[in-house]
Amino acid sequence: MSSIDSLKRARALALRLAVALAFLAPLLTRLVMGQAYHQNGAGKIENFARTVSFFSDLGIPMPEANAFFVSRLEYWGGLLLLLGLFTRVVAFMLSCQMVVALLTADRGDFLDALKGTSEKGLTDVTSFVYLLFLIWLVLYGPGVVSLDAIGARWLDRKGGSPAAEKAPPPA
């Protein structure tokens, strides 16, 4: 067997392995992000007065209402991410929250990292890293190991998928 054939076989094996393990990327992303948000939300709920004060210091309008909304979004959204339920919606809502964090609480660190004027890089700005993962979840979805995927498979069996309804009949 030539070295080219060996390389082709190794490449094919690596690709099959990557396909078989592809479910891990969205699963691990959801689990890590869900756990982080759930814990952050629990902390904000436990220390609600401090959260309101922090939001007020940042100049966020209606700090009490926003603190209530954000703390519950993080707490319950984190749980939903862990389960893989309403993943894209929750990830979108949390990504909007991260944009607000980048414009308020993390603005200085973010701008300094963009300009390269500090020792911190973009990956040192937690809200930016979270935003990237959340955008990935919005675009890629929850993966096959999720309640969203289970629900979609159930719906497909019950009534047929919309794509199947539009497809031409088999010849």
C-alpha positions as CSV (number, residue, x, y, z in Angstrom):
1,M,0.0,0.0,0.0
2,S,1.4,3.4,-1.0
3,S,1.8,6.2,1.5
4,I,-0.9,8.2,-0.4
5,D,-3.4,5.4,0.2
6,S,-2.4,5.3,3.9
7,L,-3.0,9.0,4.1
8,K,-6.4,8.7,2.4
9,R,-7.4,5.9,4.8
10,A,-6.2,7.9,7.8
11,R,-8.1,10.9,6.6
12,A,-11.3,8.9,6.0
13,L,-11.0,7.4,9.5
14,A,-10.4,10.8,11.1
15,L,-13.5,12.2,9.3
16,R,-15.7,9.3,10.4
17,L,-14.5,9.8,14.0
18,A,-15.2,13.6,13.8
19,V,-18.7,12.9,12.5
20,A,-19.4,10.4,15.2
21,L,-18.2,12.8,17.9
22,A,-19.8,16.0,16.5
23,F,-22.7,15.8,19.0
24,L,-20.2,16.7,21.7
25,A,-19.6,20.3,20.6
26,P,-23.1,21.7,21.1
27,L,-23.7,19.4,24.1
28,L,-20.6,20.6,26.0
29,T,-21.1,24.2,25.0
30,R,-24.7,24.1,26.3
31,L,-23.7,22.4,29.5
32,V,-20.8,24.8,30.3
33,M,-22.8,27.9,29.4
34,G,-25.9,26.7,31.1
35,Q,-24.1,26.0,34.3
36,A,-22.3,29.3,34.2
37,Y,-25.5,31.3,33.6
38,H,-27.5,29.4,36.2
39,Q,-24.9,30.0,38.9
40,N,-24.6,33.7,37.9
41,G,-28.4,34.1,38.0
42,A,-28.6,32.4,41.4
43,G,-26.0,34.8,42.7
44,K,-27.8,37.8,41.4
45,I,-31.1,36.6,42.9
46,E,-29.4,35.9,46.3
47,N,-27.8,39.3,46.3
48,F,-30.6,41.2,44.6
49,A,-30.0,44.5,46.3
50,R,-26.3,44.5,45.3
51,T,-27.3,43.6,41.7
52,V,-29.8,46.5,41.6
53,S,-27.1,48.9,43.0
54,F,-24.6,47.6,40.4
55,F,-27.1,48.2,37.6
56,S,-27.9,51.7,39.0
57,D,-24.1,52.5,39.1
58,L,-23.8,51.5,35.5
59,G,-26.6,53.9,34.6
60,I,-28.9,51.2,33.4
61,P,-32.5,52.5,33.3
62,M,-35.0,51.0,35.7
63,P,-32.3,49.1,37.6
64,E,-34.6,47.1,39.8
65,A,-36.8,45.9,36.9
66,N,-33.7,45.1,34.8
67,A,-32.0,43.3,37.6
68,F,-35.1,41.2,38.1
69,F,-35.3,40.4,34.4
70,V,-31.6,39.6,34.0
71,S,-31.3,37.5,37.1
72,R,-34.3,35.4,36.1
73,L,-33.1,35.2,32.5
74,E,-29.8,33.9,33.6
75,Y,-31.2,31.5,36.3
76,W,-33.9,29.9,34.1
77,G,-32.1,30.4,30.8
78,G,-29.2,28.5,32.2
79,L,-31.4,25.6,33.2
80,L,-33.0,25.6,29.7
81,L,-29.6,25.6,28.1
82,L,-28.6,22.6,30.3
83,L,-31.7,20.8,29.1
84,G,-31.4,21.9,25.5
85,L,-34.9,23.4,25.5
86,F,-35.7,26.5,23.5
87,T,-31.9,26.8,23.0
88,R,-31.8,29.2,20.1
89,V,-34.3,31.6,21.8
90,V,-32.5,31.5,25.1
91,A,-29.1,31.9,23.5
92,F,-30.3,34.9,21.5
93,M,-31.8,36.6,24.6
94,L,-28.6,35.9,26.6
95,S,-26.5,37.2,23.7
96,C,-28.5,40.5,23.8
97,Q,-27.6,40.7,27.5
98,M,-23.9,40.2,26.7
99,V,-24.0,43.0,24.2
100,V,-25.4,45.3,26.9
101,A,-22.6,44.0,29.3
102,L,-20.0,44.9,26.6
103,L,-21.6,48.4,26.3
104,T,-21.7,49.0,30.0
105,A,-19.9,47.0,32.6
106,D,-17.1,45.6,30.3
107,R,-16.9,48.6,28.0
108,G,-13.4,49.7,29.1
109,D,-11.8,46.3,29.0
110,F,-13.5,45.5,25.7
111,L,-12.4,48.7,24.0
112,D,-8.9,48.4,25.4
113,A,-8.7,44.8,24.1
114,L,-9.9,45.9,20.7
115,K,-7.3,48.6,20.5
116,G,-4.6,46.5,22.0
117,T,-3.8,49.1,24.6
118,S,-3.8,46.8,27.6
119,E,-2.4,43.4,28.6
120,K,-5.9,42.0,28.3
121,G,-6.9,40.4,25.0
122,L,-10.4,39.8,23.7
123,T,-10.5,36.3,25.2
124,D,-9.9,37.9,28.7
125,V,-13.3,39.8,28.4
126,T,-15.7,37.2,29.7
127,S,-18.8,38.7,28.2
128,F,-17.2,38.7,24.7
129,V,-16.3,35.0,25.0
130,Y,-19.8,34.2,26.2
131,L,-21.3,36.2,23.3
132,L,-19.3,34.1,20.8
133,F,-20.5,30.8,22.3
134,L,-24.1,32.1,22.4
135,I,-24.0,33.2,18.8
136,W,-22.6,29.8,17.9
137,L,-25.6,28.2,19.7
138,V,-28.1,30.5,18.0
139,L,-26.6,29.6,14.6
140,Y,-25.7,25.9,15.1
141,G,-28.5,24.9,17.5
142,P,-28.6,22.6,20.5
143,G,-27.4,19.4,18.8
144,V,-28.9,16.0,18.8
145,V,-28.6,15.4,22.5
146,S,-31.2,18.0,23.6
147,L,-34.9,18.3,24.4
148,D,-35.2,20.5,21.3
149,A,-34.0,17.7,19.1
150,I,-36.2,15.1,20.8
151,G,-39.2,17.4,20.3
152,A,-38.4,18.0,16.7
153,R,-38.1,14.2,16.0
154,W,-41.4,13.7,17.8
155,L,-43.1,16.4,15.8
156,D,-41.7,14.9,12.5
157,R,-43.2,11.5,13.4
158,K,-46.6,13.0,14.4
159,G,-47.3,15.2,11.4
160,G,-44.4,15.1,9.0
161,S,-41.8,17.8,8.7
162,P,-42.5,21.0,6.8
163,A,-39.6,20.1,4.5
164,A,-41.1,16.7,3.7
165,E,-44.5,18.3,2.9
166,K,-42.8,20.6,0.3
167,A,-40.7,17.9,-1.2
168,P,-41.9,16.4,-4.5
169,P,-43.4,12.9,-4.2
170,P,-41.0,10.0,-4.9
171,A,-40.9,8.8,-8.5
